[in-house]
Amino acid sequence: MSDPRITPDPALMQRQERMQVDVPLTDLCRKPDGPRDRQLVYGDAITLLGTSKDWSYLQATRDGYCGWVRTSSLGPHQRPTHLVSAPATHAYSAADLKSPERVSLSFGSRVVVRTQNNSFAETSLGYIPSQHLQPADAPETDPATVAKLFIGTPYLWGGNSRWGIDCSGLIQAALLACHIPCPGDSDLQMALGKEATPPYQRNDLLFWKGHVALITDSENLIHATAHSMSCLIEPIQRVIARIEKSEGPLLAHRRL
């Protein structure tokens, strides 16, 4: 049976049009006005498949995830030149840090830079600090380093941004930034890499029922967890023992 998360519903497909997310953050919902499954950030490329009143049915380019977003959150596709590489940033109304900010963007947002100097990059959204951007074709090299950018981010079910993130959203952000293909949900992520056994290595993945974490070193992991309602680093064995009491045993240990 096909997975509706990553296989478009033929009954909903009216056309195929390349577009992008044109707002800082939008929910990708199971149905119009339905529950959030995931989120998309500014500049995320999508294929528009159909519309219904104020909602659009689409497939996200980054991971093939299908769902509904408000049509007002979409715009024409533009080839990005840069990505937001800081946890979050502002686009200012002028190339001046004291000028009013126009919009806030999360890590991974994709923008088109018109001009750039050592301080600011000019975009259609405003002026973004140059140190908060990197070229779109220059991947990060270490998922754990990327994941640490989200430390302190509030836990949010289905979240994919600095404003709120969940366990699988954190893993996906870390891996995609390193140009490692990664699906959006933890059960799909369990197919990544190969089976492994301790000792734990940096960037190994640990899976439980409905949860995933990334190893930072032989004794610690980073994850977004409802236990603390945040993204944080914790000792591996402490997390294994705590989750075993509530949700069950460790299900998989995968090495990328």
Steps between C-alpha positions, in 0.01 A plus 500: 500500500633845409578745779277811468770711663736457205273373220266760347130415494403472130146613584637836617742562214377766258833630370870510578653845547835590654459755781652586837400597852473880507450557875747443785322186621190304406333184627476200268166351597339160453193664348365855462459644850627165630780407741860601430725218378814702428606856417671677211722809521555793267637399162422129531429371149173317441299349216145633502266211419151638561290763675179513701365843598773667710721190521759340272600134483872458440808283522810643668815470291729449800351168609197418285258571786144567382239716666296817501610858561314827472529624143593847628826355633628409150670702228696459175806280522839675507836331488660580839852633522539475878366322808452629852777326695434662840230358730287800400548843348320824410456672168534875566346788310845647435863392519506620859457284810304782662243512220160331551493128427255391234490126559671224700633187330595160639804288427482345155291773341597556137547850359618674185780747572516798263807674640722425799779657702674403821206615712171446315349313208218667308199274427138548402412465869745764617859509618630187674827493700761343273639285780160330529512370142697246302495410129220261412748262337732481805374221727581464868722204582397384848134431594568519875642851465187608313271336757669695780380824339151403619591458870235683703243495220151426638362155426215511249325193358560507124730802536777572249640836607684697765158607634413137580635160402437133573733201503476409134502864393832546677655198330371608162635855537842368601527247218354709218741782586778249429329395173414160650151397379263465793123441529284698738378242754695280739353171379620582147836621630559158656600377154794743485855369512579150618445300817761570768596394851679682784739663556304802386653732242431864417202533263360154574121494527300335781133412456215423736129474430418845364836654590848552357822654634843582359822398673744786568774293664544157664301605808251766386221561251297795379126485446181705502285346770162557659658392831668842534294669224829605341799397295791406724803277552467215752698190604415205276442249777276737696274545197491128422398418857236775518334418168501129574284565806239697308506409130699179476849381407745635248392370157791582272853634489595625152832629365500746211 
